[in-house]
Amino acid sequence: MNSASPLAGPPESPSVSDPAHHIRELVTGYRRAKVTALAVDLGIADALKDGPLHVDELAVRCQTHPSATGRLLESLLEVGLVTRTGDNYSLTPAGELLRCDVPGSLSRWTTMSAGMQYAAWEGSAHAIRTGLPAFDAVFETSFWQHLASRPDAAADFDAAMADSVTESCELITQDPALRGATVVADIGGGNGKLASTMLDTHPHLSVLVVDLPGVVERAARALTRFGERARVEGADFLTRVPTGGDTYVLCRVLSDWDDTHAAILLDNCRAAMREGDALLVVGGLRRPGQPAARGLLDLHLLMIIGGRERTEAETADLLASAGFRLDRVEHSLSERTSLVAATAV
Ligand SMILES: C[S@@+](CC[C@H](N)C(=O)[O-])C[C@H]1O[C@@H](n2cnc3c(N)ncnc32)[C@H](O)[C@@H]1O
């Protein structure tokens, strides 16, 4: 296969035919990220929820400078988030997703990505030189410790996780392993969104959500309607994973960690499990032959939490070292999310 084959890698972007333009578009991407976040953070998207508004009225409602607001709105027009009729602006379908009150809202995710995580990338050269997270260098604390001390940031993170967990929920709730399960231990289960989906879908199941102490308090509040079918336990899973499940789930957790910490986490899971218990590892898998397909996400994991994307083979090696047999791998329709089913041996 020669290097020009379309199968050799991801298709070339049309903009690469103009290399200088391509570079300018890449480097000025920060402006698009920031104007999008301004539409959320200044309350512009929410102010436009009931229909078109004149720029002066928007400036009053958002407590912003009228002329500067007009210039921001022209930028939002350029990036496809608003439309204009005269001096009145309204949201496009994409702009609607920046409102905080719509299903599938991306407002919290936008605030987190273009705020805290954007700031962390300031330390990206340090991360590439050292292999350590950029976040820790910029914020002088780890991402998880930062969330523990900042309820606003934790709320943004919870909402962003809940918004993006749908594909993982579908893969897990449809998996045959859940039909034979009695108690699912959702390790690193966050605010309980996956747990509540499993409990709604499978009335025979109980779920134990394990996460850091402050996080499971939020999960407990979200799961009260399930009564005794839902339990939570605060634990540092790098020290200990609780016993009591017959099926263990790591949903979007393993790729948060480098190989050393991922091995500790899997060892702790194995120590809590009995032979024959099932482990479901869910998240993105890097595909061999498509190195760039998830490359930016892989690097983002290094920048924020020191994690990494892995191939199926790399995941299988980690599992085998911790005492698991890989049984099968399932992919979501979009192929962005995969489920690796393993058994404790
Ligand atoms: C990327 S989130 C995934 C959350 C959830 N499973 C989902 O898919 O939406 C990773 C989770 O791991 C938890 N976590 C991080 N470090 C942890 C630790 N040392 N012990 C227990 N949980 C931890 C975080 O609080 C967070 O809820």
The ligand as an SDF file (V2000), in Angstrom:
LIG
                    3D

 27 29  0  0  0  0  0  0  0  0999 V2000
  -14.1210   10.5270   33.6590 C   0  0  0  0  0  0  0  0  0  0  0  0
  -15.0350   10.3360   35.1310 S   0  0  0  0  0  0  0  0  0  0  0  0
  -16.1830    9.0630   34.6750 C   0  0  0  0  0  0  0  0  0  0  0  0
  -17.4520    9.0870   35.4510 C   0  0  0  0  0  0  0  0  0  0  0  0
  -18.5090    8.0780   35.0350 C   0  0  0  0  0  0  0  0  0  0  0  0
  -18.0270    6.7110   35.1670 N   0  0  0  0  0  0  0  0  0  0  0  0
  -18.9540    8.3510   33.6130 C   0  0  0  0  0  0  0  0  0  0  0  0
  -18.6280    7.6150   32.6860 O   0  0  0  0  0  0  0  0  0  0  0  0
  -19.6580    9.3610   33.4280 O   0  0  0  0  0  0  0  0  0  0  0  0
  -13.8980    9.5140   36.2130 C   0  0  0  0  0  0  0  0  0  0  0  0
  -14.3970    9.3130   37.6280 C   0  0  0  0  0  0  0  0  0  0  0  0
  -13.3340    8.7470   38.4080 O   0  0  0  0  0  0  0  0  0  0  0  0
  -13.3960    9.3070   39.7030 C   0  0  0  0  0  0  0  0  0  0  0  0
  -12.0990    9.1820   40.3770 N   0  0  0  0  0  0  0  0  0  0  0  0
  -10.9420    9.8200   40.0720 C   0  0  0  0  0  0  0  0  0  0  0  0
   -9.9640    9.4320   40.8930 N   0  0  0  0  0  0  0  0  0  0  0  0
  -10.5150    8.5350   41.7520 C   0  0  0  0  0  0  0  0  0  0  0  0
   -9.9890    7.7610   42.8440 C   0  0  0  0  0  0  0  0  0  0  0  0
   -8.6940    7.8580   43.1730 N   0  0  0  0  0  0  0  0  0  0  0  0
  -10.8310    6.9410   43.5090 N   0  0  0  0  0  0  0  0  0  0  0  0
  -12.1430    6.8440   43.1660 C   0  0  0  0  0  0  0  0  0  0  0  0
  -12.6860    7.5440   42.1240 N   0  0  0  0  0  0  0  0  0  0  0  0
  -11.8830    8.3700   41.4300 C   0  0  0  0  0  0  0  0  0  0  0  0
  -13.7690   10.7480   39.4440 C   0  0  0  0  0  0  0  0  0  0  0  0
  -14.2960   11.3840   40.6070 O   0  0  0  0  0  0  0  0  0  0  0  0
  -14.7960   10.6040   38.3170 C   0  0  0  0  0  0  0  0  0  0  0  0
  -16.1150   10.4940   38.8120 O   0  0  0  0  0  0  0  0  0  0  0  0
  1  2  1  0
  2  3  1  0
  2 10  1  0
  3  4  1  0
  4  5  1  0
  5  6  1  0
  5  7  1  0
  7  8  2  0
  7  9  1  0
 10 11  1  0
 11 12  1  0
 11 26  1  0
 12 13  1  0
 13 14  1  0
 13 24  1  0
 14 15  1  0
 14 23  1  0
 15 16  2  0
 16 17  1  0
 17 18  1  0
 17 23  2  0
 18 19  1  0
 18 20  2  0
 20 21  1  0
 21 22  2  0
 22 23  1  0
 24 25  1  0
 24 26  1  0
 26 27  1  0
M  CHG  2   2   1   9  -1
M  END
$$$$
